[in-house]
Amino acid sequence: MDRPIERIGDVATIIQGDALTVLRGLPGESVDAVVTDPPYSSGGMTLTARQADPATKYQHGSTKLSYPAMLGDNKDQRSFTTWATLWLTECWRMARDGAPLLVFTDWRQLPSTTDAVQAAGWLWRGLVVWHKPSARPLLGEFRRDAEFLVYAVKRKANPATRNCLPGVLRHSVNPAEKVHLTGKPVALLRDLLAVTQPGGLVLDPFTGGGTTGMACMATGRRFLGVELSPEYHRIAADRIAAAHRDALTME
Ligand SMILES: C[S@@+](CC[C@H](N)C(=O)[O-])C[C@H]1O[C@@H](n2cnc3c(N)ncnc32)[C@H](O)[C@@H]1O
């Protein structure tokens, strides 16, 4: 079946479709890194809570911004772990030896995500903490102002840098920059890409608003993305194309 595909020069390709189906049709040992932010299926300890509209689960306070619908964020714990193992296995097959993997997750889904990463064959190497100073305070409780990246490699690490990289990255969410309910700061992705090969091909099977791809354009990596939502596929392609043009004018 033909799928809508957006190509930006020879530096970025964004395919619209279901990640698992699309990845299964792509060649093995063809990407240099996997950096991705899947739907967490988080936001509650019960199935009903997890199946709530993401706009309700993930937005708090009185001012709620409106974004296109976020898809696929409704799995229970066991099906999330099984599903994550399936797509992470495809990512492992597509990765070259030594490729790093970075997968976003939150405190609820951290155990499932580390299980799935390892079950898929990746060698778990640690966590990166994304500290969000803008997170809301919680009366009488510890503030939940961190999300995590599960860091792993395919077989043996092939370091892309001789720098020592920090384990905690501090970036506020900038509402003016966000086009997606759970969009991540571009500056955070730029910092994360320091672990990937300059000029290498970075895979993000859950592209969303295209943040990983934009950071790739800004830092001289190539990008291969997949996104289920036709609306976000279009938005991501436009944003990545703009980031590519910006990078060219900076040269
Ligand atoms: C957490 S968001 C990614 C946000 C992105 N990092 C950003 O900064 O904009 C996850 C994305 O995965 C997409 N998605 C959900 N299920 C999918 C699937 N089966 N295949 C591909 N994309 C999927 C959702 O539509 C959503 O845009």
The ligand as a Gaussian input file, in Angstrom:
#p B3LYP/6-31G(d) Opt

LIG

0 1
 C        4.308000      11.706000      22.752000
 S        3.847000      12.110000      21.145000
 C        5.353000      12.665000      20.382000
 C        5.585000      14.128000      20.603000
 C        6.862000      14.642000      19.970000
 N        8.024000      14.159000      20.649000
 C        6.884000      16.155000      19.950000
 O        7.718000      16.764000      20.637000
 O        6.034000      16.748000      19.263000
 C        3.584000      10.542000      20.424000
 C        3.058000      10.583000      19.008000
 O        2.921000       9.231000      18.551000
 C        1.801000       9.170000      17.679000
 N        1.362000       7.756000      17.605000
 C        0.532000       7.105000      18.446000
 N        0.406000       5.820000      18.088000
 C        1.188000       5.658000      16.994000
 C        1.504000       4.550000      16.166000
 N        0.959000       3.344000      16.396000
 N        2.360000       4.733000      15.136000
 C        2.923000       5.956000      14.899000
 N        2.647000       7.050000      15.638000
 C        1.807000       6.901000      16.682000
 C        0.781000      10.100000      18.282000
 O       -0.134000      10.562000      17.303000
 C        1.699000      11.213000      18.839000
 O        1.764000      12.288000      17.923000

